[in-house]
Amino acid sequence: MDLLPDSAPLATKLRNTLVQYHRLGDSEWRLAKKTKDATVWRKPSEEFSGYLYKAQGVVEDAANRIVDHIRPGPYRLDWDSLMTTMDIMETFEENCCVMRYTTAGQLWNIIAPREFVDFSYTTSYEDGLLTCG
């Protein structure tokens, strides 16, 4: 795999895109699920075939401790039962990396196990964190 020569421009572009999505008005998102502690919205992506998802919730803990369970690392394998392996292929800075992971088969392996390569990025913003993969 060719390594990215400089992650800074990609991370800056990704941060700007995350902030842009975060600033979209509520009318541009469609409610997907709401519980007592969390709300999830979705909207069709203009960049790829599929949906963008935005989740918001309040958890009584330090934001970085919570995101440690979402971003690449050992905590992710503890709770995500579909993820069977995960390797961080390259780390550009503390919150920016390329990871490869595999998922378990589903529906009696009608949906075969799959392998993914993702660019994962997390950034502080206002009173919280924005993260994507």
MODELLER restraints for C-alpha pairs under 7 A, 6 or more apart:
rsr = mdl.restraints
at = mdl.atoms
rsr.add(forms.Gaussian(group=physical.xy_distance, feature=features.Distance(at['CA:7:A'], at['CA:92:A']), mean=6.37, stdev=0.5))
rsr.add(forms.Gaussian(group=physical.xy_distance, feature=features.Distance(at['CA:18:A'], at['CA:130:A']), mean=6.78, stdev=0.5))
rsr.add(forms.Gaussian(group=physical.xy_distance, feature=features.Distance(at['CA:29:A'], at['CA:41:A']), mean=5.75, stdev=0.5))
rsr.add(forms.Gaussian(group=physical.xy_distance, feature=features.Distance(at['CA:29:A'], at['CA:42:A']), mean=5.56, stdev=0.5))
rsr.add(forms.Gaussian(group=physical.xy_distance, feature=features.Distance(at['CA:29:A'], at['CA:43:A']), mean=5.26, stdev=0.5))
rsr.add(forms.Gaussian(group=physical.xy_distance, feature=features.Distance(at['CA:30:A'], at['CA:41:A']), mean=5.31, stdev=0.5))
rsr.add(forms.Gaussian(group=physical.xy_distance, feature=features.Distance(at['CA:30:A'], at['CA:42:A']), mean=5.34, stdev=0.5))
rsr.add(forms.Gaussian(group=physical.xy_distance, feature=features.Distance(at['CA:30:A'], at['CA:43:A']), mean=6.12, stdev=0.5))
rsr.add(forms.Gaussian(group=physical.xy_distance, feature=features.Distance(at['CA:31:A'], at['CA:40:A']), mean=6.31, stdev=0.5))
rsr.add(forms.Gaussian(group=physical.xy_distance, feature=features.Distance(at['CA:31:A'], at['CA:41:A']), mean=4.41, stdev=0.5))
rsr.add(forms.Gaussian(group=physical.xy_distance, feature=features.Distance(at['CA:31:A'], at['CA:42:A']), mean=6.52, stdev=0.5))
rsr.add(forms.Gaussian(group=physical.xy_distance, feature=features.Distance(at['CA:32:A'], at['CA:40:A']), mean=5.46, stdev=0.5))
rsr.add(forms.Gaussian(group=physical.xy_distance, feature=features.Distance(at['CA:32:A'], at['CA:41:A']), mean=4.87, stdev=0.5))
rsr.add(forms.Gaussian(group=physical.xy_distance, feature=features.Distance(at['CA:32:A'], at['CA:42:A']), mean=6.18, stdev=0.5))
rsr.add(forms.Gaussian(group=physical.xy_distance, feature=features.Distance(at['CA:33:A'], at['CA:39:A']), mean=5.81, stdev=0.5))
rsr.add(forms.Gaussian(group=physical.xy_distance, feature=features.Distance(at['CA:33:A'], at['CA:40:A']), mean=5.12, stdev=0.5))
rsr.add(forms.Gaussian(group=physical.xy_distance, feature=features.Distance(at['CA:33:A'], at['CA:41:A']), mean=6.89, stdev=0.5))
rsr.add(forms.Gaussian(group=physical.xy_distance, feature=features.Distance(at['CA:34:A'], at['CA:40:A']), mean=6.31, stdev=0.5))
rsr.add(forms.Gaussian(group=physical.xy_distance, feature=features.Distance(at['CA:37:A'], at['CA:57:A']), mean=5.59, stdev=0.5))
rsr.add(forms.Gaussian(group=physical.xy_distance, feature=features.Distance(at['CA:37:A'], at['CA:58:A']), mean=6.15, stdev=0.5))
rsr.add(forms.Gaussian(group=physical.xy_distance, feature=features.Distance(at['CA:38:A'], at['CA:56:A']), mean=5.63, stdev=0.5))
rsr.add(forms.Gaussian(group=physical.xy_distance, feature=features.Distance(at['CA:38:A'], at['CA:57:A']), mean=4.13, stdev=0.5))
rsr.add(forms.Gaussian(group=physical.xy_distance, feature=features.Distance(at['CA:38:A'], at['CA:58:A']), mean=6.91, stdev=0.5))
rsr.add(forms.Gaussian(group=physical.xy_distance, feature=features.Distance(at['CA:39:A'], at['CA:55:A']), mean=5.69, stdev=0.5))
rsr.add(forms.Gaussian(group=physical.xy_distance, feature=features.Distance(at['CA:39:A'], at['CA:56:A']), mean=5.39, stdev=0.5))
rsr.add(forms.Gaussian(group=physical.xy_distance, feature=features.Distance(at['CA:39:A'], at['CA:57:A']), mean=6.34, stdev=0.5))
rsr.add(forms.Gaussian(group=physical.xy_distance, feature=features.Distance(at['CA:40:A'], at['CA:53:A']), mean=6.87, stdev=0.5))
rsr.add(forms.Gaussian(group=physical.xy_distance, feature=features.Distance(at['CA:40:A'], at['CA:54:A']), mean=5.64, stdev=0.5))
rsr.add(forms.Gaussian(group=physical.xy_distance, feature=features.Distance(at['CA:40:A'], at['CA:55:A']), mean=4.31, stdev=0.5))
rsr.add(forms.Gaussian(group=physical.xy_distance, feature=features.Distance(at['CA:40:A'], at['CA:56:A']), mean=6.49, stdev=0.5))
rsr.add(forms.Gaussian(group=physical.xy_distance, feature=features.Distance(at['CA:41:A'], at['CA:53:A']), mean=5.69, stdev=0.5))
rsr.add(forms.Gaussian(group=physical.xy_distance, feature=features.Distance(at['CA:41:A'], at['CA:54:A']), mean=5.17, stdev=0.5))
rsr.add(forms.Gaussian(group=physical.xy_distance, feature=features.Distance(at['CA:41:A'], at['CA:55:A']), mean=6.37, stdev=0.5))
rsr.add(forms.Gaussian(group=physical.xy_distance, feature=features.Distance(at['CA:42:A'], at['CA:51:A']), mean=6.19, stdev=0.5))
rsr.add(forms.Gaussian(group=physical.xy_distance, feature=features.Distance(at['CA:42:A'], at['CA:52:A']), mean=5.46, stdev=0.5))
rsr.add(forms.Gaussian(group=physical.xy_distance, feature=features.Distance(at['CA:42:A'], at['CA:53:A']), mean=4.42, stdev=0.5))
rsr.add(forms.Gaussian(group=physical.xy_distance, feature=features.Distance(at['CA:42:A'], at['CA:54:A']), mean=6.20, stdev=0.5))
rsr.add(forms.Gaussian(group=physical.xy_distance, feature=features.Distance(at['CA:43:A'], at['CA:51:A']), mean=5.43, stdev=0.5))
rsr.add(forms.Gaussian(group=physical.xy_distance, feature=features.Distance(at['CA:43:A'], at['CA:52:A']), mean=5.41, stdev=0.5))
rsr.add(forms.Gaussian(group=physical.xy_distance, feature=features.Distance(at['CA:43:A'], at['CA:53:A']), mean=6.75, stdev=0.5))
rsr.add(forms.Gaussian(group=physical.xy_distance, feature=features.Distance(at['CA:44:A'], at['CA:50:A']), mean=6.00, stdev=0.5))
rsr.add(forms.Gaussian(group=physical.xy_distance, feature=features.Distance(at['CA:44:A'], at['CA:51:A']), mean=4.40, stdev=0.5))
rsr.add(forms.Gaussian(group=physical.xy_distance, feature=features.Distance(at['CA:44:A'], at['CA:52:A']), mean=6.15, stdev=0.5))
rsr.add(forms.Gaussian(group=physical.xy_distance, feature=features.Distance(at['CA:45:A'], at['CA:51:A']), mean=5.06, stdev=0.5))
rsr.add(forms.Gaussian(group=physical.xy_distance, feature=features.Distance(at['CA:45:A'], at['CA:52:A']), mean=5.62, stdev=0.5))
rsr.add(forms.Gaussian(group=physical.xy_distance, feature=features.Distance(at['CA:63:A'], at['CA:128:A']), mean=6.76, stdev=0.5))
rsr.add(forms.Gaussian(group=physical.xy_distance, feature=features.Distance(at['CA:68:A'], at['CA:75:A']), mean=6.65, stdev=0.5))
rsr.add(forms.Gaussian(group=physical.xy_distance, feature=features.Distance(at['CA:69:A'], at['CA:75:A']), mean=4.90, stdev=0.5))
rsr.add(forms.Gaussian(group=physical.xy_distance, feature=features.Distance(at['CA:69:A'], at['CA:76:A']), mean=5.03, stdev=0.5))
rsr.add(forms.Gaussian(group=physical.xy_distance, feature=features.Distance(at['CA:70:A'], at['CA:76:A']), mean=5.81, stdev=0.5))
rsr.add(forms.Gaussian(group=physical.xy_distance, feature=features.Distance(at['CA:77:A'], at['CA:83:A']), mean=6.34, stdev=0.5))
rsr.add(forms.Gaussian(group=physical.xy_distance, feature=features.Distance(at['CA:82:A'], at['CA:103:A']), mean=5.10, stdev=0.5))
rsr.add(forms.Gaussian(group=physical.xy_distance, feature=features.Distance(at['CA:82:A'], at['CA:104:A']), mean=5.07, stdev=0.5))
rsr.add(forms.Gaussian(group=physical.xy_distance, feature=features.Distance(at['CA:83:A'], at['CA:101:A']), mean=6.90, stdev=0.5))
rsr.add(forms.Gaussian(group=physical.xy_distance, feature=features.Distance(at['CA:83:A'], at['CA:102:A']), mean=5.84, stdev=0.5))
rsr.add(forms.Gaussian(group=physical.xy_distance, feature=features.Distance(at['CA:83:A'], at['CA:103:A']), mean=4.41, stdev=0.5))
rsr.add(forms.Gaussian(group=physical.xy_distance, feature=features.Distance(at['CA:83:A'], at['CA:104:A']), mean=6.25, stdev=0.5))
rsr.add(forms.Gaussian(group=physical.xy_distance, feature=features.Distance(at['CA:84:A'], at['CA:102:A']), mean=5.63, stdev=0.5))
rsr.add(forms.Gaussian(group=physical.xy_distance, feature=features.Distance(at['CA:84:A'], at['CA:103:A']), mean=5.38, stdev=0.5))
rsr.add(forms.Gaussian(group=physical.xy_distance, feature=features.Distance(at['CA:84:A'], at['CA:104:A']), mean=5.99, stdev=0.5))
rsr.add(forms.Gaussian(group=physical.xy_distance, feature=features.Distance(at['CA:85:A'], at['CA:101:A']), mean=5.27, stdev=0.5))
rsr.add(forms.Gaussian(group=physical.xy_distance, feature=features.Distance(at['CA:85:A'], at['CA:102:A']), mean=5.31, stdev=0.5))
rsr.add(forms.Gaussian(group=physical.xy_distance, feature=features.Distance(at['CA:86:A'], at['CA:99:A']), mean=6.95, stdev=0.5))
rsr.add(forms.Gaussian(group=physical.xy_distance, feature=features.Distance(at['CA:86:A'], at['CA:100:A']), mean=5.70, stdev=0.5))
rsr.add(forms.Gaussian(group=physical.xy_distance, feature=features.Distance(at['CA:86:A'], at['CA:101:A']), mean=4.17, stdev=0.5))
rsr.add(forms.Gaussian(group=physical.xy_distance, feature=features.Distance(at['CA:86:A'], at['CA:102:A']), mean=6.69, stdev=0.5))
rsr.add(forms.Gaussian(group=physical.xy_distance, feature=features.Distance(at['CA:87:A'], at['CA:99:A']), mean=5.64, stdev=0.5))
rsr.add(forms.Gaussian(group=physical.xy_distance, feature=features.Distance(at['CA:87:A'], at['CA:100:A']), mean=5.28, stdev=0.5))
rsr.add(forms.Gaussian(group=physical.xy_distance, feature=features.Distance(at['CA:87:A'], at['CA:101:A']), mean=6.27, stdev=0.5))
rsr.add(forms.Gaussian(group=physical.xy_distance, feature=features.Distance(at['CA:88:A'], at['CA:97:A']), mean=6.93, stdev=0.5))
rsr.add(forms.Gaussian(group=physical.xy_distance, feature=features.Distance(at['CA:88:A'], at['CA:98:A']), mean=6.07, stdev=0.5))
rsr.add(forms.Gaussian(group=physical.xy_distance, feature=features.Distance(at['CA:88:A'], at['CA:99:A']), mean=4.28, stdev=0.5))
rsr.add(forms.Gaussian(group=physical.xy_distance, feature=features.Distance(at['CA:88:A'], at['CA:100:A']), mean=6.39, stdev=0.5))
rsr.add(forms.Gaussian(group=physical.xy_distance, feature=features.Distance(at['CA:89:A'], at['CA:98:A']), mean=5.55, stdev=0.5))
rsr.add(forms.Gaussian(group=physical.xy_distance, feature=features.Distance(at['CA:89:A'], at['CA:99:A']), mean=5.23, stdev=0.5))
rsr.add(forms.Gaussian(group=physical.xy_distance, feature=features.Distance(at['CA:89:A'], at['CA:100:A']), mean=6.70, stdev=0.5))
rsr.add(forms.Gaussian(group=physical.xy_distance, feature=features.Distance(at['CA:90:A'], at['CA:97:A']), mean=5.57, stdev=0.5))
rsr.add(forms.Gaussian(group=physical.xy_distance, feature=features.Distance(at['CA:90:A'], at['CA:98:A']), mean=5.30, stdev=0.5))
rsr.add(forms.Gaussian(group=physical.xy_distance, feature=features.Distance(at['CA:91:A'], at['CA:97:A']), mean=4.24, stdev=0.5))
rsr.add(forms.Gaussian(group=physical.xy_distance, feature=features.Distance(at['CA:91:A'], at['CA:98:A']), mean=6.54, stdev=0.5))
rsr.add(forms.Gaussian(group=physical.xy_distance, feature=features.Distance(at['CA:95:A'], at['CA:121:A']), mean=5.59, stdev=0.5))
rsr.add(forms.Gaussian(group=physical.xy_distance, feature=features.Distance(at['CA:95:A'], at['CA:122:A']), mean=5.25, stdev=0.5))
rsr.add(forms.Gaussian(group=physical.xy_distance, feature=features.Distance(at['CA:96:A'], at['CA:120:A']), mean=5.69, stdev=0.5))
rsr.add(forms.Gaussian(group=physical.xy_distance, feature=features.Distance(at['CA:96:A'], at['CA:121:A']), mean=4.58, stdev=0.5))
rsr.add(forms.Gaussian(group=physical.xy_distance, feature=features.Distance(at['CA:96:A'], at['CA:122:A']), mean=6.73, stdev=0.5))
rsr.add(forms.Gaussian(group=physical.xy_distance, feature=features.Distance(at['CA:97:A'], at['CA:119:A']), mean=5.85, stdev=0.5))
rsr.add(forms.Gaussian(group=physical.xy_distance, feature=features.Distance(at['CA:97:A'], at['CA:120:A']), mean=5.40, stdev=0.5))
rsr.add(forms.Gaussian(group=physical.xy_distance, feature=features.Distance(at['CA:97:A'], at['CA:121:A']), mean=6.77, stdev=0.5))
rsr.add(forms.Gaussian(group=physical.xy_distance, feature=features.Distance(at['CA:98:A'], at['CA:117:A']), mean=6.97, stdev=0.5))
rsr.add(forms.Gaussian(group=physical.xy_distance, feature=features.Distance(at['CA:98:A'], at['CA:118:A']), mean=5.63, stdev=0.5))
rsr.add(forms.Gaussian(group=physical.xy_distance, feature=features.Distance(at['CA:98:A'], at['CA:119:A']), mean=4.46, stdev=0.5))
rsr.add(forms.Gaussian(group=physical.xy_distance, feature=features.Distance(at['CA:98:A'], at['CA:120:A']), mean=6.10, stdev=0.5))
rsr.add(forms.Gaussian(group=physical.xy_distance, feature=features.Distance(at['CA:99:A'], at['CA:117:A']), mean=5.64, stdev=0.5))
rsr.add(forms.Gaussian(group=physical.xy_distance, feature=features.Distance(at['CA:99:A'], at['CA:118:A']), mean=5.40, stdev=0.5))
rsr.add(forms.Gaussian(group=physical.xy_distance, feature=features.Distance(at['CA:99:A'], at['CA:119:A']), mean=6.47, stdev=0.5))
rsr.add(forms.Gaussian(group=physical.xy_distance, feature=features.Distance(at['CA:100:A'], at['CA:116:A']), mean=5.57, stdev=0.5))
rsr.add(forms.Gaussian(group=physical.xy_distance, feature=features.Distance(at['CA:100:A'], at['CA:117:A']), mean=4.38, stdev=0.5))
rsr.add(forms.Gaussian(group=physical.xy_distance, feature=features.Distance(at['CA:100:A'], at['CA:118:A']), mean=6.44, stdev=0.5))
rsr.add(forms.Gaussian(group=physical.xy_distance, feature=features.Distance(at['CA:101:A'], at['CA:115:A']), mean=5.72, stdev=0.5))
rsr.add(forms.Gaussian(group=physical.xy_distance, feature=features.Distance(at['CA:101:A'], at['CA:116:A']), mean=5.43, stdev=0.5))
rsr.add(forms.Gaussian(group=physical.xy_distance, feature=features.Distance(at['CA:101:A'], at['CA:117:A']), mean=6.62, stdev=0.5))
rsr.add(forms.Gaussian(group=physical.xy_distance, feature=features.Distance(at['CA:102:A'], at['CA:113:A']), mean=6.81, stdev=0.5))
rsr.add(forms.Gaussian(group=physical.xy_distance, feature=features.Distance(at['CA:102:A'], at['CA:114:A']), mean=5.41, stdev=0.5))
rsr.add(forms.Gaussian(group=physical.xy_distance, feature=features.Distance(at['CA:102:A'], at['CA:115:A']), mean=4.27, stdev=0.5))
rsr.add(forms.Gaussian(group=physical.xy_distance, feature=features.Distance(at['CA:102:A'], at['CA:116:A']), mean=6.22, stdev=0.5))
rsr.add(forms.Gaussian(group=physical.xy_distance, feature=features.Distance(at['CA:103:A'], at['CA:113:A']), mean=5.29, stdev=0.5))
rsr.add(forms.Gaussian(group=physical.xy_distance, feature=features.Distance(at['CA:103:A'], at['CA:114:A']), mean=5.32, stdev=0.5))
rsr.add(forms.Gaussian(group=physical.xy_distance, feature=features.Distance(at['CA:103:A'], at['CA:115:A']), mean=6.53, stdev=0.5))
rsr.add(forms.Gaussian(group=physical.xy_distance, feature=features.Distance(at['CA:104:A'], at['CA:113:A']), mean=4.72, stdev=0.5))
rsr.add(forms.Gaussian(group=physical.xy_distance, feature=features.Distance(at['CA:105:A'], at['CA:111:A']), mean=5.57, stdev=0.5))
rsr.add(forms.Gaussian(group=physical.xy_distance, feature=features.Distance(at['CA:105:A'], at['CA:112:A']), mean=4.61, stdev=0.5))
rsr.add(forms.Gaussian(group=physical.xy_distance, feature=features.Distance(at['CA:105:A'], at['CA:113:A']), mean=4.14, stdev=0.5))
rsr.add(forms.Gaussian(group=physical.xy_distance, feature=features.Distance(at['CA:106:A'], at['CA:112:A']), mean=6.68, stdev=0.5))
rsr.add(forms.Gaussian(group=physical.xy_distance, feature=features.Distance(at['CA:118:A'], at['CA:133:A']), mean=5.82, stdev=0.5))
rsr.add(forms.Gaussian(group=physical.xy_distance, feature=features.Distance(at['CA:119:A'], at['CA:133:A']), mean=5.50, stdev=0.5))
rsr.add(forms.Gaussian(group=physical.xy_distance, feature=features.Distance(at['CA:120:A'], at['CA:132:A']), mean=5.87, stdev=0.5))
rsr.add(forms.Gaussian(group=physical.xy_distance, feature=features.Distance(at['CA:120:A'], at['CA:133:A']), mean=4.15, stdev=0.5))
rsr.add(forms.Gaussian(group=physical.xy_distance, feature=features.Distance(at['CA:121:A'], at['CA:131:A']), mean=5.71, stdev=0.5))
rsr.add(forms.Gaussian(group=physical.xy_distance, feature=features.Distance(at['CA:121:A'], at['CA:132:A']), mean=5.61, stdev=0.5))
rsr.add(forms.Gaussian(group=physical.xy_distance, feature=features.Distance(at['CA:121:A'], at['CA:133:A']), mean=6.32, stdev=0.5))
rsr.add(forms.Gaussian(group=physical.xy_distance, feature=features.Distance(at['CA:122:A'], at['CA:129:A']), mean=6.84, stdev=0.5))
rsr.add(forms.Gaussian(group=physical.xy_distance, feature=features.Distance(at['CA:122:A'], at['CA:130:A']), mean=5.70, stdev=0.5))
rsr.add(forms.Gaussian(group=physical.xy_distance, feature=features.Distance(at['CA:122:A'], at['CA:131:A']), mean=4.15, stdev=0.5))
rsr.add(forms.Gaussian(group=physical.xy_distance, feature=features.Distance(at['CA:122:A'], at['CA:132:A']), mean=6.52, stdev=0.5))
rsr.add(forms.Gaussian(group=physical.xy_distance, feature=features.Distance(at['CA:123:A'], at['CA:129:A']), mean=5.66, stdev=0.5))
rsr.add(forms.Gaussian(group=physical.xy_distance, feature=features.Distance(at['CA:123:A'], at['CA:130:A']), mean=5.40, stdev=0.5))
rsr.add(forms.Gaussian(group=physical.xy_distance, feature=features.Distance(at['CA:123:A'], at['CA:131:A']), mean=6.38, stdev=0.5))
rsr.add(forms.Gaussian(group=physical.xy_distance, feature=features.Distance(at['CA:124:A'], at['CA:130:A']), mean=6.32, stdev=0.5))
